[in-house]
């Protein structure tokens, strides 16, 4: 059993001397942990490559949108955090809309005042 685990353990970075000092359960946990780290790194690398592609697309086309961090890494954020982020985005959208509306109202009043002065 141990001989079957030796080469995979060495491939994952475990020193041979440490291998022989470990139990089979410890070796198994090491292999699982190392495999998890490699898979996580591969996922992050893939996501980074995708984001680079999106960034290049943004240079070429104004329609390309860069995704938010919670959409890129949903497994990092807890549900409560995602809800809070969505709530903040909605509040920002409402604030921007209100600001646009106030400016439009100001511009219309100003233009009406200027037109009234021209008629006099």
N, C-alpha and C positions, 0 to 999 in steps of 0.2 A: 504493500500500500504506500509506504513512504517513498519508495523509488519512483512510483508513478507521479507523485507530487513534487519530486525534486526539480525536474526540468521546468515545469510551469512556474514554480516558485522562483527559480533563478531568472527566468525570463521576465518576471515581474519585479525584479530588483532585490530579492532576498539574498543575503550572503549565505554561502553554503555552510559555513561554520554555525551560523545562527539557526539555519534549517535543522541541523542535527541536534540542536539544543531544545528545539520546540516540540510540543506534543502535536498529534495529528489535528486536534481541534484548533490549536493555535495557528497551525499552517493553513488550515481551511479558512479561518477568519482572515488571515493575512491575504490569501488569494482573493477572497470575496471583497475585501476592502480595496485592494489594489485594482481589481477589475472595476469596481464602482468608480474609483478615481479616474481611471482611463476613459470609461464611458462618459462621465461627467465632463471631462476635458474635451472629448470628441463632440459632445453636444454644444458646448460653448464655442468651440472652433467652427462648427457648422453654422451656428447662429451668427457668429461674427462674419463669416463669409457671406451669408445672406444679407446682413446689414451693409456690408461694403457694396454688394451688388445694388441694393436699394439706394445707397448714397450716390453711386455712379448714375443710376437711373434719374435721380433728382437733378443732376447736372444736365442731362439730355432732355428731360421732360418735366415741366412744372406740375404735371398731374401726379407724379410719383410722390407718395407721402411716406415720411419716416415714421415707423410705428412707435408707440409709447413703450417705455421700459416694462410696464406690467404686461403688455401684450407679447413682448419679446421673451420675457422670463416669467411666465405666470406661475411656475412652480416655486419661485423664490418668495413671492408675496402671499401672505395669508388672506383669506377671504375678507376679513375685517378691513385689512389695509386696502384691498382692491375696491371695496365699497366706499371707503373714505376718499380714495383717489378719484373715483367716478363722481362722488358728491362735489368735490372741489372743482372738477372740470365743469360740471353743470353750473355751479355758482359763478365760475369765471365767464362762461358763455352768457349767462343772464346779465352779469355786470357789463360785458362788452356790448350786448344788445341794448341795454339801458343807456349806456354812454352814447352809442350811435343815435338812438332816438332823441336824447337830449340835445345832441349837436344838431340834428336835423331840425328839431323844433326851433332852436336858436337861429339857425340859418334862414328858415322860413320867416320868422319874425323880423330878422334883420333885413332880409330882402324886401319884405312888405313895407318896412319903415323907409328904406331907401327909395322905393317906388313912390311912396306917398310924398316924400320930399321933392322928387323930380317933378311931380305933377303940380306942385305949388309954384 
